[in-house]
């Protein structure tokens, strides 16, 4: 197992001291440095502590042979593409248990044919977190509705959805068992 603690820490813009202070219980910057460089063995307990301090999953702190990282070649901003000051990598998306996907077969709204929309399932108690976001809603007989959640009446369980596309009319859905909020767009160029 190869540790990616240093890469994640640097990507978050944190110093060794800041990570050490965020650990529960707090530790020293020297200990974090030793765990990063491999001079001290990284146990599962340490992975979990450091992951919590960095706000990531423990799996994001290790490199696995079957999950290659992607090298970052340049940084892009309004002035154009710029070379990196330090080498960097990103980890490809990892599937999670509460994710569902929507594949786009034909262009509609902001989405193009071939896009994949990853959505996180939410229970009724979390519907309000998806306001003004695109959501997938299950309907009777195995059908679905996809659109922007523009209003949510918590007590009545009514959702006001604006379907994608020009001229679409608002729809009101009552008491769906779950919704899935769009969190990631995967687009081939």
N, C-alpha and C positions, 0 to 999 in steps of 0.2 A: 504494500500500500504506500502510495506517495502522497504526502500532505500538500494541500493547496492553501493552507492557512495564510501564508504570506501574501499570495496573489489576491485572495478575497479581502484581506485586511487593507491592502494597498488600494484595491478597487473601491473600497468604502471610504478611503481617505483618512484612515485612522492610524495613530502611532501605536507602538507596542504598549506604552503607558496607558493610553486610552482603553485599549482592549483589556489590559490587566485590571483596570479599575472597574470595567463593566462586568467582569466575571463575578459569579456568585458562588462562593465568597470571593472577594477580590484576591488577586495574586500579584506577582511582581512582573515587571516588563522583562526581566532576565528569564523567567520561566517561560513566558510566551515566546521569546526569541529562541530558546532551546527547543521548544516544541516545533517551531517553524522550520528550524534548520535540521531537525532530526537527531540532535545530540541528546535529546531526551525522548523516550518512547511515548508515543501518543496513544493513550488508552481511549476506550469508548467514552468513559466518564469525562476525560479532558475534551474530546471532540464535542460532546454535548454542551459542556460549559462554554467553550469558545464559540460554538455555533450560536448559542443563546446571546452571548455578548456581541456578536456580529450581526445578529438578526437574520440568520440564514439557517437552512437545514444542515444537519451534521453531514449528510451525503455530499453537500456542496464543498466540503472541506477536504475531500479525498479525490484523487484521480484514479479511476479504474481503467484497466487496459481496454475494456470494450466500450468505453465512453470517451472518445477523443475530444480534446478541446479544440477550439477554432482560433487560429492566430488572428489577431487584430492587425491589419496592415496600415490603417490610417485613421485619423480622426477628421470628421466632417463638421463644418459650421458654416455660417453665412458667408465667410470669406473664402471658402473652398476646402479642399482636402489637404491635411497637414500630416507630416510624418510624426510618429509617436516618439516621445522622449525616452520612454522605457518600453521594452517588449511587453506585450499584454496578450491575454487570451480570454475567450469567453466560453462558457459551458453551454452546449446546446440545450434546448428545452427538455425538461424531464417531466414525464407524465405523472400525475398524482391521482389518487383514488376518487376525488370529488370532481374531476374534470370530465366534461363531455365536449364533443367537437361538432361543428357545423361545417360542412363542405359547401362551397359556393359553386353551383353548376352554371349559373348565368349571372352576368353583372347586374347588380341592383344597389342603389344608394351609393355608399362609399366602398362597396365591396366589388371585387373583380372575379370573373370566372377563374377557378383554380385556387382561390383563397381558402385557407382553413381558419376558422374562428374557434379558439379554445375558450370554453365557458366554464365557470365555477358554479356548481350547484349550490343553491341557497334554500334554506327552509323558510317557512312563513315568518319566523321571528326576525329574519335578516333581510326581508324584501326591501326595506327602506334604504339599505346600503347600495342598492342598484338604481336609485333614482337618476334620471338623465343618462343612463347607460343603455346599450343594446342588450336585450335579454331574449332567451329562448323559453317559451312557456308551453308545457304539455297541454293538449286539448283532448277531449273525448275521442274514442275510436282510433287512437294511435296517431292523431294529427298533432301539429305544432304550430305555434305562432312565433314569429321573430320580428322584433321591432324595438323602438325606444320606449322605455318606461318613463312616462311623463308625469304620472301622479299615482299615489298609493294611499288608499284610505285604510289605515291600519286596523281599525275595529271591524269594519265590514269586510275586510279582505279583498277589496276591489282594486284592480290594477287598470290604469288607463294606458293603453299601448298605442303608439303611432307607428304603423307598419312602414317599411322602407318604400321608397319610390315616390314619384311625383303624384299628387292628387289622392294619396291614400287617406282614408278616413280613420279617425281614432276608433279603437275598439276597447270595450270594457270587459274584463275577465274577472270572474268572481271565484275566490277561494281555490286557486291552483295548489296542488300538493307541494310543489317546488317550482323554482325558476332557476335558470342558469345565466349568470351575468358574464358578458364577453370580457375577457381579461387579456387575451393575446391574439394577435393577427399574424398568421404565417402566410407570407406571400412569395411566390416564386417570381423572379424577374426575368 
